[in-house]
Amino acid sequence: MTRHAHLHPDPVHELLRNLPDPAFVVDEEWRFTFVNALAAAFVGWPGKPEDLKGLPLWETFPDARLTPLFDLGHRVMTLRQAEHIEVHYDPVQTWIELRAFPFQQGIAVQYRDITPRKQAEAERERAESLVEQLKTQHEALLDANEALNAFTHSVAHDLRSPVRHVLGFTALARTKLHDPDAARRHLDVVENAGQRLSMVIDAMLVLARNTTLPLDVEPIELEALTQQVWAELSPDRQDRTVDWTLQALPTVQGDRSMLHQLLSNLLGNALKYTRDRAVARITVWAERTPPGWTFHVQDNGVGFDPAQAGRLFQVFQRLHSDTAFEGTGVGLANVKRIAERHGGAVTAHGSPGEGARFSVYLPSP
């Protein structure tokens, strides 16, 4: 009786043959030793899968798909360990995951279409981006509501008071037309109230402009701009002794007019709140705070209660009376708004009678 040998198929080939994905095996010379039916269809082979055996891989695969496959295969053949990559085929908008592992002297490769997963990931990223946009818009809306509340407060107090003075003292002046000196005094009050009213309106217009106008970003030599602003403030330094120190400042990316306004407010405040000092000392310098720069304006003026620092940057909130130091309560709110519109921030440090330091951080690309 003749015995027939039982042929046992290679278990790896059987596994690859039954995979729900295209799979094949190539030897060290990149010639097919096994191809399953899905892989044959994947490369557009018109015949039987076994007819591919012995053919070089590059004769069957589209050129655009060879480079990532060769790169992956060379690593696996060299390192003799399994690896995988994800490849995007742009013309057909398909994502494929390539898995390769050592097999005999060559490698076994499996293709898997991961387009649905990639599309889901992209949708999730878009949703997360939308959430971030909504969060940013929500924060901007809260800021706008805060400014609106401050505006309402201003209308009720800062604007109503000078208007009341204009109306009241105009009426009084009419009754004193027979007394020119008294009428003149009343009209002086009317004029001062009108000037105050004009200052507050102008300040609100500047705040609105810095809130709504788009940024015109360009390289700004901060040192040159600071020198320009300091020269413009020369009338505020007349008949005063001011020890002014300007250290080297960097070039930053920003809107020139807005940064001019920011520096004008900070340096103007430093001059204003040091006016009772025999020698006013004002220092400006910068330090690198990756990924940007922080520049500081420090003075030896009246300072402020650090517990009240948060109020400094709120619209129409002032820590000093109008009789002591004139102002509208909008300047530092403008500084905060301009810094934030540049992606930065402003902080304040000080104590009563010991001066103040304002620090503005600006990111750098």
C-alpha positions in Angstrom: 0.0 0.0 0.0 1.3 3.3 -1.0 1.5 6.0 1.6 0.7 9.5 0.6 2.5 12.4 2.3 0.1 15.0 3.9 0.9 18.5 2.8 0.6 21.0 5.6 0.0 24.6 4.4 2.2 27.3 5.9 0.2 28.7 8.9 1.4 32.2 8.2 0.3 32.0 4.6 -3.1 30.6 5.8 -3.5 33.5 8.2 -2.6 36.1 5.5 -4.9 34.3 3.0 -7.9 34.6 5.4 -7.2 38.2 6.5 -10.0 40.7 5.7 -7.2 43.0 4.4 -4.8 42.9 1.5 -1.6 41.1 2.5 1.5 39.7 0.8 5.0 38.4 1.4 8.1 39.4 -0.5 11.7 38.0 -0.2 14.8 40.1 0.3 14.9 40.9 -3.4 11.3 42.3 -3.2 9.8 39.5 -5.2 6.4 38.1 -4.2 6.4 34.7 -2.5 2.7 34.9 -1.5 -0.2 37.2 -2.3 -3.8 36.9 -1.0 -6.8 37.7 -3.2 -7.5 41.1 -1.7 -3.9 42.2 -2.3 -4.1 41.1 -6.0 -7.3 43.1 -6.4 -5.7 46.0 -4.5 -2.9 46.3 -7.1 -5.3 45.7 -10.0 -3.9 42.2 -11.0 -6.2 40.7 -13.6 -5.1 37.0 -13.1 -4.9 34.6 -10.2 -3.1 35.8 -7.0 -0.6 32.9 -7.2 0.4 34.1 -10.7 2.1 37.0 -9.0 4.6 34.7 -7.3 8.2 35.6 -8.4 7.3 38.9 -9.9 9.1 42.0 -8.4 6.9 44.3 -6.4 7.6 47.4 -8.4 6.1 45.9 -11.5 2.7 45.7 -10.0 2.3 48.5 -7.4 1.5 52.1 -8.4 4.5 54.3 -8.2 3.0 56.7 -5.7 2.6 53.8 -3.2 6.1 52.4 -3.6 8.1 54.9 -1.6 6.4 54.5 1.8 6.3 50.7 1.3 10.0 50.5 0.5 11.0 52.8 3.4 9.0 50.6 5.8 10.2 47.4 4.3 13.9 48.4 4.5 13.6 49.2 8.2 11.9 45.9 8.9 14.4 43.9 6.9 17.3 45.7 8.6 16.0 45.8 12.2 14.1 42.5 12.0 11.2 43.8 14.0 7.6 44.7 13.2 6.7 48.3 12.4 3.7 50.2 10.9 3.1 53.6 9.3 0.0 55.6 8.2 0.0 56.8 4.6 -2.3 59.4 2.9 -3.0 58.8 -0.7 -4.1 62.3 -1.8 -5.6 61.7 -5.2 -8.1 59.2 -3.8 -8.3 60.8 -0.4 -7.6 57.5 1.3 -5.7 56.7 4.4 -3.9 53.3 4.6 -2.1 51.7 7.5 0.9 49.6 6.4 2.0 46.9 8.8 5.1 44.9 8.1 6.9 42.2 10.1 9.9 39.9 9.4 9.1 36.6 7.7 11.8 34.1 6.6 14.3 36.2 4.6 11.8 38.9 3.6 8.8 40.6 5.1 5.1 40.1 5.3 3.0 43.2 4.6 -0.7 44.0 5.5 -2.7 46.9 4.2 -5.7 48.3 6.1 -8.0 51.1 5.1 -8.2 53.5 8.0 -10.0 56.3 6.1 -13.1 56.1 8.4 -11.0 56.4 11.5 -9.0 59.3 10.1 -12.2 61.1 9.0 -13.6 60.6 12.5 -10.4 62.0 14.0 -10.6 65.0 11.6 -14.2 65.6 12.6 -13.2 65.4 16.3 -10.4 67.9 15.7 -12.8 70.3 13.9 -15.2 70.0 16.7 -12.5 70.7 19.3 -11.4 73.7 17.3 -14.9 74.9 17.1 -15.3 74.5 20.9 -12.1 76.6 21.3 -13.4 79.2 19.0 -16.7 79.3 20.9 -14.7 79.6 24.1 -12.7 82.5 22.8 -15.8 84.2 21.5 -17.5 83.6 24.9 -14.5 85.2 26.7 -14.6 88.1 24.3 -18.3 88.5 25.0 -17.7 88.5 28.7 -15.0 91.2 28.2 -17.4 93.2 26.0 -20.1 92.9 28.7 -17.7 94.1 31.3 -16.8 97.1 29.2 -20.5 97.8 28.6 -21.2 97.7 32.4 -18.3 100.1 32.9 -19.7 102.3 30.2 -23.1 102.3 31.9 -21.4 103.2 35.2 -19.5 106.0 33.4 -22.7 107.5 31.9 -24.3 107.4 35.3 -21.4 109.1 37.1 -18.5 110.5 35.0 -20.7 112.0 32.3 -23.7 113.0 34.3 -21.7 115.0 36.8 -20.1 117.4 34.2 -23.4 117.7 32.3 -25.1 118.6 35.6 -22.4 121.3 36.2 -22.8 122.7 32.7 -26.6 123.0 33.1 -26.5 124.2 36.7 -23.8 126.7 36.5 -25.1 128.1 33.2 -28.4 128.8 34.9 -26.5 130.5 37.8 -24.4 132.5 35.4 -27.6 133.9 33.8 -28.7 135.2 37.3 -25.3 136.8 37.8 -25.1 138.8 34.5 -25.2 142.0 36.6 -22.1 140.7 38.4 -19.5 140.0 35.8 -17.0 138.5 38.3 -19.5 136.0 39.7 -20.7 135.1 36.2 -17.2 134.5 35.0 -16.6 132.1 37.9 -19.7 130.2 37.1 -18.7 130.1 33.4 -15.2 128.8 34.4 -16.9 125.8 36.1 -19.0 125.3 33.0 -15.9 125.3 30.9 -14.0 122.9 33.2 -17.0 120.5 33.1 -17.2 120.7 29.3 -13.5 119.9 29.1 -13.9 116.9 31.5 -16.9 115.7 29.4 -14.8 116.0 26.2 -11.9 114.1 27.8 -14.1 111.2 28.9 -15.8 111.0 25.5 -12.4 111.0 23.7 -11.1 108.3 26.1 -14.1 106.1 25.4 -13.6 106.5 21.6 -9.9 105.5 21.9 -11.0 102.4 24.0 -13.6 101.5 21.4 -11.1 101.9 18.5 -8.5 99.7 20.3 -11.2 97.1 20.8 -12.6 96.9 17.3 -10.0 97.9 14.8 -8.0 95.1 13.2 -4.3 94.8 14.0 -1.8 96.0 11.4 1.1 93.9 12.5 4.7 94.7 11.5 8.2 94.7 13.1 8.4 97.4 15.7 11.6 98.7 17.1 10.4 99.2 20.7 13.3 101.3 21.7 12.9 103.8 19.0 9.1 104.0 19.6 9.7 104.5 23.3 12.1 107.4 22.6 9.5 108.9 20.2 6.8 108.8 22.9 9.1 110.2 25.5 9.9 113.1 23.3 6.2 113.8 22.8 5.7 113.9 26.6 8.3 116.7 27.0 5.6 119.3 28.0 4.8 117.1 31.0 8.4 117.3 32.1 8.8 121.1 32.0 10.2 122.6 35.2 10.7 119.2 36.7 13.8 117.0 37.5 13.3 113.6 35.9 15.9 110.9 36.1 15.1 108.9 32.9 16.7 105.6 32.1 16.0 103.7 28.9 17.8 100.4 28.5 18.0 98.4 25.3 14.6 97.2 24.0 14.0 94.5 21.4 12.1 94.5 18.1 8.7 93.0 18.5 5.7 92.2 16.2 2.8 94.5 16.7 0.5 97.3 15.6 2.5 100.6 15.7 -0.4 102.9 16.6 -1.7 100.7 19.4 1.8 100.1 20.9 2.3 103.9 20.6 -0.9 104.4 22.6 0.2 101.8 25.2 3.6 103.4 25.8 2.0 106.8 25.9 -0.3 105.7 28.6 2.4 104.0 30.7 5.0 106.7 30.4 2.3 109.4 30.9 1.2 107.7 34.1 4.8 107.5 35.3 5.2 111.2 34.8 1.9 112.1 36.4 2.2 110.0 39.5 5.8 111.2 40.2 5.0 114.9 40.0 5.3 115.5 43.8 8.8 113.9 43.9 11.8 116.2 44.0 13.5 113.9 41.5 11.2 111.7 39.5 12.9 108.4 38.5 11.5 106.4 35.6 13.2 103.3 34.2 12.2 101.3 31.1 13.8 97.9 30.3 13.0 94.6 28.8 13.8 90.9 29.4 13.5 87.8 27.4 10.6 85.6 28.6 10.3 82.9 26.0 8.6 82.7 23.6 8.3 86.5 23.8 9.5 89.7 25.6 8.4 91.5 28.8 9.2 95.2 29.1 8.8 97.1 32.3 8.1 100.8 33.2 9.0 101.6 36.8 8.7 104.8 38.7 9.2 106.2 42.2 5.8 107.8 42.4 2.9 107.6 44.9 2.4 103.9 44.1 -0.8 102.1 45.1 -2.3 99.6 47.4 -1.4 96.1 46.0 -4.8 94.8 47.2 -6.4 97.2 44.7 -4.2 96.2 41.7 -7.0 94.4 39.9 -9.0 97.7 39.7 -6.3 99.5 37.9 -7.1 97.9 34.6 -10.9 98.2 34.8 -12.6 100.9 32.8 -13.3 104.1 34.8 -11.9 102.7 38.0 -9.4 105.1 39.6 -7.4 104.7 42.8 -6.7 108.4 43.2 -9.2 111.3 43.2 -9.5 113.8 40.4 -8.3 116.6 42.8 -5.0 114.8 43.4 -4.4 113.4 39.9 -6.5 114.2 36.9 -7.6 111.4 34.6 -10.5 109.5 33.1 -9.8 105.9 34.3 -9.5 104.6 30.8 -5.7 104.7 30.2 -4.7 101.5 31.9 -7.8 99.7 30.6 -6.5 100.6 27.1 -3.1 99.2 28.0 -4.7 95.9 29.1 -6.9 95.7 26.0 -3.9 96.5 23.6 -1.7 93.9 25.3 -4.4 91.2 25.1 -5.1 91.9 21.5 -1.5 91.3 20.8 -1.8 87.9 22.6 0.0 89.3 25.7 -0.8 90.5 29.2 0.0 93.3 31.6 0.6 93.2 35.3 1.2 95.8 38.0 3.3 95.8 41.2 3.5 98.6 43.7 3.0 99.8 47.2 1.8 103.2 48.7 4.5 105.8 48.5 7.1 103.5 47.0 6.3 103.7 43.3 4.9 101.3 40.8 6.1 98.9 38.0 4.0 97.9 35.0 5.1 94.9 33.0 3.8 94.1 29.6 4.4 90.7 28.0 4.3 90.5 24.2 4.7 87.1 22.4 7.2 86.8 19.7 6.7 84.6 16.6 
